[in-house]
Structure formats: C-alpha cells, structure tokens
C-alpha cells in the first residue's frame, strides 16, 4: 500500500486556480509558472486525472492566460468554473464537481498563493480532502506572501510537493506509455 502522502492517479484531481492576466502579469516568473502548470496539466491528463480550472470574476478579469488555456483546449480540458469567492470551495459548482469525481485528493496550483490558493487548500481540508499544494506551481506577487502561505498551509496539514515530485508520483513507474509521453515535459 502506498504511503498516504504520495499522490495517486486513481484518487487525485488537479486544480488550476485563477491564472488570469491581471494576476499573472504581476507574478515574478510568469513564464516559469505557466510552464510548471502546463507540465502538470499534461501529466495529469495522461494519467487520467480530472482537471478543474477556476477563474475569478471572469467577466471582469478575463479567462485563463493563453499559454495555459491553449494546452487545456488542446487536451479538451478547458471548461472553467467562474467564481466570485476567493476559495474555490465556497463555490457550490466546484465542490460538486470534486465530489462527483469520486476522488479524495486535490493537487492545487495557481495564484495567488496567499489568497485564493491558500483559502481553497484550507477549506478543502476542512471538507475532508487530502491536499497537495505544488510549491513551484503557485505564486504570489511578493515572495514573503508565498512563503507565509506555504508555511500556513503546511502547518494546517497540506502536503507541500513540487511539480516533478507530483508528476513521478502520479506516473508511479517507468516504461509505461504514460511515462514515455510525460518524459518530454520532465526533461532535465
């Protein structure tokens, strides 16, 4: 039986929180963040995970940034959930989709770490979900906000992971078609 802190392709949902232009343009490494998130989207899709995308007040703040949206569209995964609440878990549609997936673990990426990501992580755990927060696939404008958000989420019981760590946990083994497909995105 796998350790409970390992992510599993059979029990996880990937969540991409509010990676929209007004937020993304203020991030210290937008290109790096987009690359990390799209890597996870591709690995999650190849491993059979549902992918949920949220957008904060999309009528005003616009859609997910093109560099992530295009990958989601290419994979047939772009069906964003608009929300007005900071926590995704305060959105009934989001909670219902997670529940309907039949999975008990969320892998959370997005922005901003200290606002929407952090509130989603904490409330998901309060609803009984296990949560992996992907430290190199979340961001805040200020490094100190990212650091304190990670500390708070870890202290509350979130499992802090990295993109490569999560990817290899989802893949589980080498030599499979999923592993071979993912290698192009996980090259050193």
C-alpha positions as CSV (number, residue, x, y, z in Angstrom):
1,X,0.0,0.0,0.0
2,X,1.4,3.4,-0.9
3,X,2.3,6.0,1.7
4,X,-0.6,8.3,2.4
5,X,1.5,11.4,1.5
6,X,2.1,10.1,-2.1
7,X,-0.2,11.4,-4.8
8,X,-2.1,8.8,-6.7
9,X,-3.5,9.0,-10.2
10,X,-6.6,7.0,-9.1
11,X,-7.6,9.3,-6.3
12,X,-6.5,12.8,-7.3
13,X,-7.9,15.9,-9.1
14,X,-5.7,18.6,-10.5
15,X,-6.9,22.1,-9.7
16,X,-5.7,25.2,-11.5
17,X,-6.8,28.3,-9.6
18,X,-7.3,31.7,-11.2
19,X,-4.3,32.0,-13.5
20,X,-5.7,35.1,-15.3
21,X,-4.0,38.0,-17.0
22,X,-4.4,40.7,-14.3
23,X,-2.9,38.3,-11.7
24,X,-0.3,36.6,-13.9
25,X,1.3,39.8,-15.2
26,X,2.2,40.7,-11.6
27,X,3.9,37.4,-10.9
28,X,7.7,37.4,-10.6
29,X,8.2,34.5,-13.1
30,X,5.0,34.2,-15.2
31,X,6.7,32.1,-17.8
32,X,8.1,29.6,-15.3
33,X,4.8,29.4,-13.5
34,X,2.9,28.7,-16.8
35,X,5.5,26.0,-17.8
36,X,5.1,24.2,-14.4
37,X,1.3,24.3,-14.5
38,X,1.1,23.1,-18.1
39,X,3.6,20.3,-17.3
40,X,1.2,19.2,-14.5
41,X,-1.8,19.5,-16.8
42,X,-0.2,17.3,-19.4
43,X,0.9,14.7,-16.9
44,X,-2.4,14.7,-15.1
45,X,-4.3,14.3,-18.3
46,X,-2.1,11.4,-19.4
47,X,-2.6,9.8,-16.0
48,X,-6.4,10.1,-16.2
49,X,-6.9,12.8,-13.6
50,X,-9.8,15.2,-13.9
51,X,-8.6,18.8,-14.2
52,X,-10.6,21.6,-12.8
53,X,-9.9,25.2,-13.8
54,X,-11.3,28.2,-11.9
55,X,-11.4,31.9,-12.9
56,X,-12.1,34.7,-10.5
57,X,-14.8,37.0,-11.8
58,X,-14.0,36.2,-15.5
59,X,-16.4,38.8,-16.8
60,X,-14.1,41.5,-15.4
61,X,-10.7,39.7,-15.1
62,X,-10.8,37.6,-18.3
63,X,-10.0,34.0,-19.0
64,X,-7.1,31.8,-18.0
65,X,-3.9,33.1,-19.6
66,X,-3.3,31.9,-23.2
67,X,-0.2,29.9,-22.5
68,X,-2.1,27.6,-20.1
69,X,-5.6,27.9,-21.8
70,X,-4.2,26.7,-25.2
71,X,-2.8,23.5,-23.6
72,X,-6.1,22.9,-21.8
73,X,-8.0,23.5,-25.0
74,X,-5.7,21.2,-27.0
75,X,-6.4,18.4,-24.4
76,X,-10.2,19.2,-24.3
77,X,-9.9,20.2,-20.7
78,X,-10.8,23.9,-20.8
79,X,-14.2,24.2,-19.1
80,X,-13.5,26.9,-16.4
81,X,-15.7,27.4,-13.4
82,X,-16.3,31.1,-12.8
83,X,-16.4,32.2,-9.2
84,X,-16.7,35.3,-7.1
85,X,-15.4,33.8,-3.9
86,X,-11.7,33.6,-3.1
87,X,-11.9,30.0,-2.0
88,X,-12.9,27.6,-4.8
89,X,-14.5,25.5,-2.0
90,X,-17.0,28.3,-1.4
91,X,-18.3,27.7,-4.9
92,X,-21.1,25.1,-5.0
93,X,-20.2,24.2,-8.6
94,X,-16.6,23.5,-7.7
95,X,-17.4,21.4,-4.6
96,X,-20.0,19.4,-6.6
97,X,-17.5,18.7,-9.4
98,X,-14.9,17.5,-6.9
99,X,-17.5,15.4,-5.2
100,X,-18.8,13.9,-8.4
101,X,-15.2,12.9,-9.4
102,X,-15.3,10.4,-6.5
103,X,-11.7,11.3,-5.6
104,X,-10.4,12.3,-2.2
105,X,-7.2,14.3,-3.1
106,X,-6.7,17.7,-4.6
107,X,-3.5,18.8,-6.2
108,X,-3.6,22.6,-6.2
109,X,-1.8,25.0,-8.4
110,X,-2.4,28.7,-9.3
111,X,-2.4,32.2,-8.0
112,X,-2.3,34.0,-5.7
113,X,-0.8,31.6,-3.1
114,X,-1.7,33.7,-0.1
115,X,-5.3,34.4,-1.2
116,X,-7.3,32.0,-3.4
117,X,-4.9,29.1,-3.3
118,X,-4.5,29.2,0.4
119,X,-8.2,29.6,1.1
120,X,-9.0,26.7,-1.3
121,X,-6.4,24.4,0.3
122,X,-7.6,25.1,3.9
123,X,-11.3,24.8,3.1
124,X,-10.7,21.6,1.0
125,X,-9.0,20.0,4.0
126,X,-11.9,21.2,6.2
127,X,-14.2,19.3,3.8
128,X,-12.2,16.2,4.4
129,X,-10.0,16.2,1.3
130,X,-6.3,15.4,1.3
131,X,-4.5,18.3,-0.4
132,X,-1.1,18.6,-2.1
133,X,-0.1,22.2,-2.8
134,X,2.5,22.4,-5.5
135,X,5.1,24.9,-4.3
136,X,6.7,25.5,-7.7
137,X,3.3,25.8,-9.5
138,X,1.8,28.5,-7.2
139,X,2.8,32.2,-7.0
140,X,2.2,35.5,-5.2
141,X,3.4,38.9,-6.2
142,X,5.6,39.2,-3.2
143,X,7.9,36.3,-2.1
144,X,7.1,36.8,1.5
145,X,3.4,36.2,0.8
146,X,4.3,33.0,-1.0
147,X,6.5,31.9,1.9
148,X,3.9,32.6,4.6
149,X,1.2,30.9,2.6
150,X,3.2,27.8,2.2
151,X,4.0,27.8,5.9
152,X,0.4,28.2,6.9
153,X,-0.8,25.5,4.5
154,X,1.9,23.1,5.7
155,X,1.2,23.8,9.3
156,X,-2.6,23.2,8.7
157,X,-1.8,19.7,7.2
158,X,-1.4,20.3,3.5
159,X,1.3,18.2,1.8
160,X,3.8,20.5,0.1
161,X,5.1,19.0,-3.1
162,X,6.9,20.0,-6.3
163,X,5.9,19.6,-9.9
164,X,8.4,16.9,-10.6
165,X,7.7,15.1,-7.4
166,X,3.9,15.0,-8.1
167,X,4.5,14.0,-11.7
168,X,6.5,11.0,-10.8
169,X,4.1,10.0,-8.0
170,X,1.2,10.1,-10.5
171,X,3.2,8.1,-13.0
172,X,4.2,5.6,-10.5
173,X,6.6,3.6,-12.7
174,X,8.8,3.9,-15.8
175,X,8.3,2.1,-19.0
176,X,4.6,2.8,-19.4
177,X,3.1,4.7,-22.3
178,X,2.1,7.5,-19.8
179,X,5.7,7.7,-18.6
180,X,7.1,7.9,-22.1
181,X,4.7,10.6,-23.0
182,X,5.5,12.6,-19.9
183,X,9.3,12.4,-20.4
184,X,9.3,15.2,-23.0
185,X,7.9,17.6,-20.3
186,X,10.0,16.4,-17.4
187,X,13.5,16.5,-19.1
188,X,16.3,17.8,-17.0
